[in-house]
């Protein structure tokens, strides 16, 4: 069996990691072993960050909806419950945008939720 020299492949793999670590401080940007650890950890942070981003945006939308609903003398929980009982399915992102850009349409939704929230919940 013939001998395999891996110089080109190894260099390419190292270059890929070093390029990904460009912009890091100290030896993390130019020493392969340390750069490899830094790039791997950065990937873990990026993965976690993509999950946290969704969580944080949902919290922001809920805060905006709560603030807008309280202007109409209602609470967020009762508002969402009223919408569910009324059979209105609007996601929180859209509700948040409505509260900011279309206050009249949002008020109509709040009125619908108030009417439905007062009715007792029926189980089917």
Backbone as numpy.savetxt, mean C-alpha at the origin, in Angstrom:
# Nx Ny Nz CAx CAy CAz Cx Cy Cz
37.19 -35.56 -18.89 36.35 -34.38 -18.89 37.23 -33.13 -18.89
36.85 -32.14 -19.69 37.67 -30.95 -19.81 37.43 -29.99 -18.64
38.42 -29.16 -18.43 38.40 -28.20 -17.34 37.53 -27.00 -17.72
36.76 -26.49 -16.74 35.91 -25.32 -16.99 36.48 -24.13 -16.25
36.71 -23.06 -16.98 37.19 -21.83 -16.36 35.98 -20.90 -16.22
35.81 -20.34 -15.04 34.59 -19.56 -14.76 34.85 -18.06 -14.64
35.92 -17.58 -15.14 36.27 -16.17 -14.96 35.24 -15.21 -15.50
34.78 -15.45 -16.72 33.84 -14.52 -17.36 32.50 -14.54 -16.63
32.01 -15.73 -16.30 30.72 -15.87 -15.62 30.77 -15.22 -14.24
31.86 -15.49 -13.52 32.02 -14.93 -12.18 32.08 -13.42 -12.23
32.83 -12.90 -13.20 32.95 -11.45 -13.34 31.59 -10.81 -13.64
30.81 -11.45 -14.50 29.49 -10.93 -14.85 28.57 -10.93 -13.63
28.63 -12.00 -12.85 27.78 -12.09 -11.65 28.18 -11.02 -10.63
29.47 -10.84 -10.44 29.96 -9.82 -9.52 29.56 -8.43 -10.00
29.71 -8.21 -11.30 29.38 -6.89 -11.87 27.91 -6.55 -11.66
27.04 -7.57 -11.80 25.61 -7.36 -11.62 25.31 -6.90 -10.18
25.97 -7.52 -9.21 25.75 -7.16 -7.81 26.34 -5.78 -7.51
27.55 -5.53 -8.00 28.20 -4.24 -7.76 27.38 -3.10 -8.39
26.83 -3.32 -9.58 25.98 -2.30 -10.21 24.72 -2.05 -9.39
24.16 -3.11 -8.82 22.96 -2.95 -7.98 23.28 -2.19 -6.71
24.53 -2.27 -6.26 24.94 -1.60 -5.01 25.50 -0.21 -5.26
25.46 0.28 -6.50 26.00 1.61 -6.75 25.15 2.64 -6.01
25.80 3.58 -5.37 25.09 4.57 -4.58 25.13 4.26 -3.10
25.57 3.06 -2.73 25.70 2.72 -1.32 26.98 3.37 -0.80
27.10 3.47 0.52 28.26 4.12 1.13 29.34 3.12 1.51
30.57 3.57 1.51 31.70 2.76 1.97 31.97 1.56 1.08
32.42 0.46 1.71 32.78 -0.74 0.95 31.56 -1.48 0.44
30.38 -1.06 0.85 29.16 -1.74 0.39 28.97 -1.54 -1.12
29.62 -0.53 -1.68 29.42 -0.26 -3.11 30.45 -0.91 -4.02
31.59 -1.35 -3.46 32.63 -1.83 -4.36 33.30 -3.14 -3.96
32.98 -3.69 -2.79 33.53 -4.98 -2.38 32.43 -6.02 -2.52
32.68 -7.03 -3.34 31.62 -7.96 -3.71 30.95 -8.60 -2.50
31.72 -9.12 -1.58 31.15 -9.86 -0.46 30.20 -8.98 0.36
30.62 -7.77 0.64 29.81 -6.85 1.44 28.65 -6.29 0.61
28.94 -6.01 -0.67 27.89 -5.50 -1.57 26.80 -6.55 -1.75
27.18 -7.81 -1.82 26.22 -8.90 -1.98 25.26 -8.95 -0.80
25.80 -8.81 0.42 24.96 -8.79 1.62 24.02 -7.59 1.60
24.56 -6.43 1.21 23.77 -5.20 1.20 22.64 -5.27 0.19
22.93 -5.82 -0.99 21.91 -5.92 -2.04 20.82 -6.90 -1.62
21.23 -8.01 -0.98 20.26 -9.00 -0.52 19.34 -8.39 0.54
19.91 -7.65 1.47 19.12 -7.02 2.53 18.21 -5.96 1.93
18.71 -5.22 0.95 17.89 -4.19 0.30 16.68 -4.82 -0.37
16.88 -6.00 -0.96 15.77 -6.72 -1.58 14.72 -7.13 -0.57
15.17 -7.53 0.63 14.24 -7.89 1.69 13.44 -6.67 2.13
14.12 -5.54 2.29 13.44 -4.31 2.69 12.43 -3.88 1.61
12.81 -4.04 0.36 11.92 -3.65 -0.74 10.66 -4.52 -0.74
10.82 -5.81 -0.50 9.68 -6.73 -0.46 8.73 -6.35 0.67
9.30 -6.12 1.86 8.50 -5.73 3.02 7.81 -4.40 2.75
8.57 -3.47 2.11 8.03 -2.14 1.83 6.84 -2.17 0.90
6.83 -3.10 -0.05 5.69 -3.20 -0.97 4.44 -3.63 -0.22
4.59 -4.44 0.81 3.44 -4.86 1.62 2.99 -3.71 2.53
3.96 -3.02 3.15 3.64 -1.91 4.06 2.95 -0.77 3.33
3.34 -0.55 2.07 2.77 0.54 1.30 1.25 0.39 1.18
0.80 -0.82 0.93 -0.63 -1.10 0.81 -1.35 -0.82 2.12
-0.71 -1.25 3.22 -1.28 -1.06 4.55 -1.40 0.42 4.88
-0.34 1.18 4.57 -0.31 2.60 4.91 -1.31 3.40 4.07
-1.46 3.05 2.80 -2.43 3.76 1.97 -3.85 3.50 2.44
-4.15 2.25 2.82 -5.49 1.95 3.33 -5.78 2.76 4.59
-4.78 2.87 5.48 -4.94 3.66 6.71 -5.19 5.14 6.37
-4.47 5.65 5.37 -4.65 7.04 4.95 -6.06 7.27 4.41
-6.55 6.35 3.56 -7.90 6.49 3.01 -8.93 6.48 4.12
-8.76 5.61 5.10 -9.71 5.51 6.21 -9.71 6.80 7.03
-8.53 7.38 7.25 -8.45 8.65 7.99 -9.17 9.77 7.23
-8.97 9.82 5.92 -9.63 10.85 5.12 -11.14 10.68 5.14
-11.60 9.44 4.99 -13.04 9.17 4.99 -13.62 9.54 6.35
-12.94 9.16 7.42 -13.41 9.46 8.77 -13.53 10.96 8.98
-12.53 11.72 8.54 -12.57 13.18 8.69 -13.74 13.77 7.91
-13.95 13.29 6.69 -15.03 13.83 5.86 -16.40 13.45 6.42
-16.54 12.24 6.94 -17.82 11.77 7.48 -18.17 12.52 8.76
-17.16 12.82 9.57 -17.41 13.53 10.83 -17.91 14.95 10.59
-17.60 15.54 9.45 -18.15 16.85 9.10 -19.66 16.79 8.93
-20.17 15.59 8.63 -21.61 15.40 8.45 -22.24 14.77 9.69
-21.51 14.75 10.82 -22.05 14.26 12.07 -22.22 12.75 12.13
-21.27 12.03 11.58 -21.35 10.57 11.51 -19.96 10.03 11.79
-19.84 8.75 12.12 -18.52 8.17 12.34 -18.19 7.21 11.19
-16.91 6.92 11.06 -16.44 6.05 9.98 -17.10 4.67 10.05
-17.10 4.07 11.23 -17.63 2.72 11.39 -19.10 2.64 11.03
-19.88 3.61 11.50 -21.31 3.63 11.19 -21.55 3.90 9.70
-20.68 4.73 9.13 -20.79 5.05 7.70 -20.58 3.80 6.85
-19.51 3.07 7.12 -19.21 1.85 6.37 -20.32 0.82 6.57
-20.80 0.70 7.81 -21.90 -0.22 8.11 -23.15 0.17 7.33
-23.43 1.48 7.29 -24.59 1.97 6.54 -24.48 1.69 5.05
-23.29 1.88 4.51 -23.08 1.58 3.08 -23.29 0.10 2.80
-22.79 -0.76 3.68 -22.95 -2.21 3.50 -24.42 -2.59 3.56
-25.15 -2.02 4.51 -26.58 -2.34 4.64 -27.37 -1.81 3.45
-26.91 -0.69 2.89 -27.59 -0.11 1.72 -27.24 -0.86 0.44
-26.23 -1.73 0.53 -25.81 -2.48 -0.65 -24.95 -1.68 -1.60
-24.32 -0.65 -1.07 -23.43 0.19 -1.89 -22.01 -0.33 -1.72
-21.42 -0.78 -2.83 -20.06 -1.32 -2.78 -19.10 -0.34 -3.45
-18.43 0.46 -2.63 -17.42 1.39 -3.12 -16.18 1.18 -2.27
-15.02 1.04 -2.91 -13.81 0.80 -2.13 -13.34 2.09 -1.45
-12.47 1.93 -0.47 -12.05 3.05 0.36 -11.24 4.08 -0.41
-10.50 3.64 -1.40 -9.72 4.57 -2.22 -10.67 5.53 -2.95
-11.71 4.97 -3.54 -12.68 5.79 -4.27 -13.44 6.71 -3.33
-13.82 6.19 -2.16 -14.52 7.03 -1.18 -13.65 8.21 -0.76
-12.37 7.95 -0.57 -11.44 9.00 -0.19 -11.34 10.07 -1.27
-11.23 9.64 -2.52 -11.17 10.59 -3.63 -12.46 11.38 -3.75
-13.59 10.71 -3.56 -14.88 11.40 -3.61 -14.97 12.47 -2.51
-14.53 12.13 -1.32 -14.59 13.05 -0.20 -13.79 14.32 -0.48
-12.68 14.17 -1.20 -11.82 15.32 -1.49 -12.33 16.11 -2.69
-12.61 15.42 -3.81 -12.90 16.12 -5.06 -14.38 16.36 -5.33
-15.27 15.51 -4.80 -16.71 15.64 -5.06 -17.49 15.63 -3.74
-17.45 16.72 -2.98 -18.12 16.72 -1.67 -19.63 16.50 -1.76
-20.26 16.96 -2.83 -21.71 16.80 -2.97 -22.08 15.32 -3.15
-21.33 14.63 -3.98 -21.57 13.21 -4.21 -21.29 12.42 -2.93
-20.26 12.83 -2.21 -19.93 12.15 -0.96 -21.04 12.36 0.08
-21.60 13.57 0.11 -22.70 13.85 1.04 -23.91 12.98 0.73
-24.17 12.75 -0.57 -25.28 11.88 -0.96 -25.05 10.46 -0.44
-23.80 9.99 -0.50 -23.48 8.67 0.03 -23.67 8.63 1.55
-23.27 9.71 2.23 -23.43 9.77 3.68 -24.91 9.73 4.04
-25.74 10.45 3.28 -27.18 10.45 3.54 -27.77 9.06 3.35
-27.34 8.36 2.29 -27.80 6.99 2.05 -27.39 6.08 3.22
-26.16 6.25 3.67 -25.66 5.42 4.76 -26.42 5.71 6.05
-26.77 6.98 6.28 -27.53 7.34 7.49 -28.90 6.69 7.48
-29.56 6.69 6.31 -30.88 6.06 6.21 -30.79 4.56 6.49
-29.79 3.92 5.89 -29.66 2.47 6.03 -29.15 2.06 7.40
-28.33 2.90 8.03 -27.75 2.55 9.32 -28.82 2.49 10.40
-29.88 3.28 10.25 -30.93 3.31 11.27 -31.81 2.06 11.21
-31.88 1.42 10.03 -32.68 0.22 9.88 -31.99 -0.95 10.58
-32.76 -1.86 11.20 -32.12 -3.03 11.80 -31.58 -3.95 10.70
-30.47 -4.58 11.00 -29.79 -5.46 10.05 -30.57 -6.78 9.92
-30.88 -7.16 8.70 -31.61 -8.41 8.48 -30.64 -9.47 7.98
-30.77 -10.66 8.53 -29.92 -11.78 8.13 -30.70 -12.63 7.14
-30.07 -12.93 6.01 -30.74 -13.71 4.97 -30.43 -15.17 5.12
